[in-house]
């Protein structure tokens, strides 16, 4: 069964360092998403990406964040200068269509980012 | 704006007992509702979804949910749980203009005891 894979499963980084979280969406999917869950809080939408550009982003997704699909298979989330409050579980998701009712979003297993 | 409330952060239950996980939502427009499950060390997996039509929705693993518009609820139920149902369950509502932009609840940890 096709699945979304994320690496690494857990990353520890020092405050101020750059991190790149990697995702491999399902191969024929066209729409990509990042969500995050701070411990004890809700899963929050960060950004959606289609046709090599951001289609929507939340208030959380400030200039410290960027996304890229560098090679047609990976979908990455970069945080330029991490802060303690960036510690969270980050989920990647992909979908073959963005319109209503036709498909479901498939989520990866998440990357737990710990900023120390 | 859309939002979801899951009142129960943890639900302990014995094996073979029935369970109900509560979800209430708020939205100014018609909504699409979802339940996702996360097993330990795994991603979010879709259990079921309500888009339109029958208000009783059946999903995988014997789960079902009922959409109640007047009570703005979408509670998840299973008549007899198994140990393997131990997981965290997330209720979500989708953005009407960006279908896969979800607003999630805070999750309910279901702990099935033998």
HADDOCK unambig.tbl for C-alpha pairs under 7 A between the chains (distance, minus, plus):
assign (segid A and resid 41 and name CA) (segid B and resid 106 and name CA) 5.80 0.50 0.50
assign (segid A and resid 42 and name CA) (segid B and resid 104 and name CA) 6.16 0.50 0.50
assign (segid A and resid 42 and name CA) (segid B and resid 105 and name CA) 5.76 0.50 0.50
assign (segid A and resid 42 and name CA) (segid B and resid 106 and name CA) 4.23 0.50 0.50
assign (segid A and resid 43 and name CA) (segid B and resid 104 and name CA) 5.59 0.50 0.50
assign (segid A and resid 43 and name CA) (segid B and resid 106 and name CA) 6.87 0.50 0.50
assign (segid A and resid 44 and name CA) (segid B and resid 103 and name CA) 6.78 0.50 0.50
assign (segid A and resid 44 and name CA) (segid B and resid 104 and name CA) 6.90 0.50 0.50
assign (segid A and resid 45 and name CA) (segid B and resid 101 and name CA) 6.53 0.50 0.50
assign (segid A and resid 45 and name CA) (segid B and resid 102 and name CA) 6.65 0.50 0.50
assign (segid A and resid 98 and name CA) (segid B and resid 99 and name CA) 6.21 0.50 0.50
assign (segid A and resid 98 and name CA) (segid B and resid 100 and name CA) 6.67 0.50 0.50
assign (segid A and resid 99 and name CA) (segid B and resid 99 and name CA) 6.12 0.50 0.50
assign (segid A and resid 100 and name CA) (segid B and resid 99 and name CA) 5.49 0.50 0.50
assign (segid A and resid 101 and name CA) (segid B and resid 51 and name CA) 6.61 0.50 0.50
assign (segid A and resid 105 and name CA) (segid B and resid 100 and name CA) 6.51 0.50 0.50
assign (segid A and resid 107 and name CA) (segid B and resid 43 and name CA) 5.55 0.50 0.50
assign (segid A and resid 107 and name CA) (segid B and resid 44 and name CA) 5.31 0.50 0.50
assign (segid A and resid 107 and name CA) (segid B and resid 45 and name CA) 6.84 0.50 0.50
assign (segid A and resid 108 and name CA) (segid B and resid 43 and name CA) 4.65 0.50 0.50
assign (segid A and resid 108 and name CA) (segid B and resid 44 and name CA) 6.83 0.50 0.50
assign (segid A and resid 109 and name CA) (segid B and resid 41 and name CA) 6.48 0.50 0.50
assign (segid A and resid 109 and name CA) (segid B and resid 42 and name CA) 4.42 0.50 0.50
assign (segid A and resid 109 and name CA) (segid B and resid 43 and name CA) 3.26 0.50 0.50
assign (segid A and resid 109 and name CA) (segid B and resid 44 and name CA) 6.77 0.50 0.50
assign (segid A and resid 110 and name CA) (segid B and resid 43 and name CA) 6.19 0.50 0.50
